[in-house]
């Protein structure tokens, strides 16, 4: 019951926060891009939350834990929050004052890619029972090297970078996209620090890095 209440509380707070950040700067609820994004974001989250609550409550508990203890990761969370705040507010203002004109086919493609990133995210959670929102090594944790983890070392971050890059396009704002482009840089800092911790604390991770050469994008990085 405690897990259920925690999950529902964060879900509702997320809806309220995103709604506030998008529709308040837009000055209206008649913001089609805002409603489209809200639906694409929260309906899959609700479905995934229900599935995890029923089939993998411990994994859901880990996903709800976002209290970082490592200094570098605290900075990553802070800068990520700033990017999200700036990006959402800019998108709302963009709609209000008509700064951007994003073609509908582009928005449709971005929406499809956004949902595809959820599919990647779900597959990562299926493969890795140790997945957590915070950087830490769990007791008896083992290196996962199958599936997507056999292609890149951080498929979850690959999915989130794709997902968050599509957000401003769905919202119809090129100016917001400029702000969200800072997110991959922040994630790169997180990954470098995370790999340092995993190499030091997780048996077999150094060998895994030799086997799987790329962190996020095959043949790139």
C-alpha positions as CSV (number, residue, x, y, z in Angstrom):
1,X,0.0,0.0,0.0
2,X,2.9,2.4,0.8
3,X,4.4,1.7,-2.6
4,X,1.1,2.3,-4.3
5,X,0.5,5.6,-2.5
6,X,4.0,6.7,-3.3
7,X,3.6,5.9,-7.0
8,X,0.2,7.6,-7.3
9,X,1.4,10.7,-5.5
10,X,4.4,11.1,-7.7
11,X,2.3,10.4,-10.8
12,X,-0.3,13.1,-9.9
13,X,2.4,15.6,-8.9
14,X,4.1,15.0,-12.2
15,X,0.9,15.7,-14.1
16,X,0.3,18.9,-12.2
17,X,3.9,20.1,-12.5
18,X,4.1,19.5,-16.3
19,X,0.7,21.0,-16.8
20,X,1.7,24.1,-14.8
21,X,5.0,24.5,-16.7
22,X,3.4,24.2,-20.1
23,X,0.0,25.7,-20.0
24,X,0.7,28.6,-17.6
25,X,3.3,30.2,-20.0
26,X,1.1,29.4,-22.9
27,X,-1.7,31.4,-21.3
28,X,-4.3,29.0,-22.4
29,X,-5.5,25.4,-22.2
30,X,-6.1,25.5,-26.0
31,X,-2.5,24.3,-26.6
32,X,-2.8,21.2,-28.7
33,X,0.9,20.3,-28.5
34,X,0.7,20.5,-24.8
35,X,-2.2,18.0,-24.6
36,X,-0.5,15.8,-27.1
37,X,2.7,15.6,-25.1
38,X,0.8,15.1,-21.8
39,X,-1.0,12.1,-23.3
40,X,2.1,10.6,-24.9
41,X,4.0,11.0,-21.6
42,X,1.6,10.1,-18.9
43,X,-0.6,7.3,-20.5
44,X,2.5,5.0,-21.1
45,X,3.8,5.9,-17.6
46,X,0.5,4.9,-16.1
47,X,0.5,1.6,-18.0
48,X,4.1,0.8,-17.2
49,X,3.5,1.7,-13.5
50,X,0.6,-0.7,-13.3
51,X,2.6,-3.5,-14.9
52,X,5.6,-3.0,-12.6
53,X,3.4,-2.8,-9.5
54,X,1.8,-6.1,-10.4
55,X,4.9,-8.0,-11.8
56,X,8.0,-6.2,-10.4
57,X,7.2,-4.1,-7.4
58,X,10.9,-4.0,-6.3
59,X,11.9,-2.6,-9.6
60,X,9.1,0.0,-9.3
61,X,10.4,0.9,-5.9
62,X,13.9,1.5,-7.4
63,X,12.5,3.6,-10.2
64,X,10.7,5.8,-7.6
65,X,13.9,6.4,-5.6
66,X,15.5,9.5,-7.0
67,X,17.6,10.6,-4.0
68,X,21.2,10.9,-5.3
69,X,24.0,10.7,-2.8
70,X,27.0,11.2,-5.1
71,X,28.1,14.8,-5.6
72,X,28.4,14.7,-9.4
73,X,25.0,13.0,-9.8
74,X,23.4,15.7,-7.6
75,X,24.8,18.3,-10.1
76,X,23.4,16.3,-13.0
77,X,19.9,16.2,-11.4
78,X,20.1,19.9,-10.8
79,X,21.1,20.9,-14.3
80,X,18.6,18.4,-15.8
81,X,15.9,20.1,-13.8
82,X,17.0,23.5,-15.1
83,X,16.9,22.3,-18.7
84,X,13.4,20.9,-18.2
85,X,12.1,24.0,-16.6
86,X,13.6,26.2,-19.3
87,X,12.5,24.0,-22.1
88,X,8.9,23.6,-21.0
89,X,8.4,27.3,-20.2
90,X,10.0,28.3,-23.5
91,X,7.7,26.0,-25.4
92,X,4.7,27.5,-23.7
93,X,5.8,31.1,-24.4
94,X,6.6,30.0,-28.0
95,X,3.0,28.9,-28.5
96,X,1.7,32.1,-26.9
97,X,3.7,34.4,-29.1
98,X,4.0,32.2,-32.2
99,X,7.8,32.2,-32.5
100,X,8.0,28.7,-34.2
101,X,6.2,26.9,-36.9
102,X,6.8,23.1,-36.8
103,X,5.1,21.2,-39.6
104,X,2.5,18.6,-38.6
105,X,4.3,15.7,-40.3
106,X,7.4,16.5,-38.2
107,X,5.3,16.5,-35.0
108,X,3.8,13.2,-36.0
109,X,7.3,11.6,-36.6
110,X,8.5,13.0,-33.3
111,X,5.5,11.5,-31.5
112,X,6.2,8.1,-33.1
113,X,9.9,8.3,-32.0
114,X,8.8,9.3,-28.5
115,X,6.6,6.2,-28.2
116,X,9.4,4.1,-29.7
117,X,11.7,5.3,-27.0
118,X,9.2,4.1,-24.4
119,X,9.4,0.7,-26.1
120,X,13.2,0.7,-25.7
121,X,12.8,1.8,-22.1
122,X,10.4,-1.1,-21.4
123,X,12.8,-3.5,-22.9
124,X,15.7,-2.2,-20.8
125,X,13.6,-2.6,-17.6
126,X,12.7,-6.2,-18.7
127,X,16.4,-7.0,-19.2
128,X,17.8,-5.3,-16.1
129,X,16.2,-6.0,-12.7
130,X,18.9,-3.8,-11.1
131,X,17.8,-0.7,-12.9
132,X,17.6,2.4,-10.7
133,X,17.2,6.1,-11.1
134,X,20.1,6.7,-8.8
135,X,23.7,5.7,-9.4
136,X,24.5,2.9,-7.0
137,X,25.5,-0.8,-7.0
138,X,22.9,-3.1,-5.4
139,X,23.7,-6.1,-3.3
140,X,24.5,-9.2,-5.4
141,X,24.2,-7.1,-8.6
142,X,25.6,-8.7,-11.7
143,X,26.7,-7.2,-15.1
144,X,23.9,-7.4,-17.7
145,X,25.4,-8.0,-21.2
146,X,22.6,-9.4,-23.2
147,X,20.0,-7.9,-25.5
148,X,20.3,-4.1,-25.8
149,X,23.2,-4.2,-23.3
150,X,25.1,-6.2,-25.9
151,X,24.9,-3.3,-28.3
152,X,25.6,-0.3,-26.0
153,X,26.4,-0.1,-22.3
154,X,23.7,2.4,-21.5
155,X,20.6,1.6,-23.5
156,X,18.4,3.4,-20.9
157,X,20.2,6.7,-21.5
158,X,20.0,6.2,-25.3
159,X,16.2,5.8,-24.9
160,X,15.9,8.9,-22.7
161,X,18.0,11.1,-25.0
162,X,15.8,10.1,-27.9
163,X,12.7,10.7,-25.8
164,X,13.7,14.1,-24.4
165,X,14.9,15.3,-27.8
166,X,11.4,14.7,-29.2
167,X,9.6,16.6,-26.4
168,X,10.1,20.2,-27.8
169,X,9.2,19.1,-31.3
170,X,6.0,17.6,-30.1
171,X,5.3,20.8,-28.2
172,X,6.0,22.7,-31.5
173,X,8.9,24.8,-30.4
174,X,12.3,25.0,-32.2
175,X,13.5,27.4,-29.4
176,X,12.7,24.9,-26.8
177,X,14.7,22.3,-28.8
178,X,17.8,24.5,-28.4
179,X,17.5,24.3,-24.7
180,X,16.8,20.5,-24.6
181,X,19.9,19.9,-26.7
182,X,21.8,20.5,-23.5
183,X,20.4,17.3,-22.0
184,X,22.7,14.9,-23.9
185,X,25.7,16.8,-22.5
186,X,24.4,16.5,-18.9
187,X,23.8,12.8,-19.5
188,X,27.3,12.3,-20.9
189,X,28.6,13.7,-17.6
190,X,26.4,11.3,-15.7
191,X,27.5,8.3,-17.7
192,X,31.2,9.1,-17.3
193,X,30.8,9.4,-13.5
194,X,28.5,6.3,-13.3
195,X,31.0,4.2,-15.2
196,X,33.7,5.2,-12.8
197,X,31.6,4.0,-9.9
198,X,30.6,0.8,-11.6
199,X,34.2,0.0,-12.6
200,X,35.2,0.4,-9.0
201,X,32.3,-1.4,-7.3
202,X,30.8,-3.9,-9.7
203,X,32.7,-7.1,-10.4
204,X,33.1,-7.8,-14.1
205,X,32.2,-4.3,-15.3
206,X,35.7,-3.5,-16.6
207,X,35.6,-6.6,-18.7
208,X,32.2,-5.7,-19.9
209,X,33.5,-2.3,-21.1
210,X,36.1,-4.1,-23.2
211,X,33.4,-6.3,-24.7
212,X,30.9,-3.6,-25.5
213,X,32.8,-0.6,-26.8
214,X,30.1,2.0,-27.1
215,X,28.2,3.8,-24.3
216,X,25.1,5.2,-26.0
217,X,25.3,5.3,-29.8
218,X,27.0,2.5,-31.8
219,X,30.1,3.5,-33.7
220,X,29.8,7.0,-32.3
221,X,30.2,7.1,-28.4
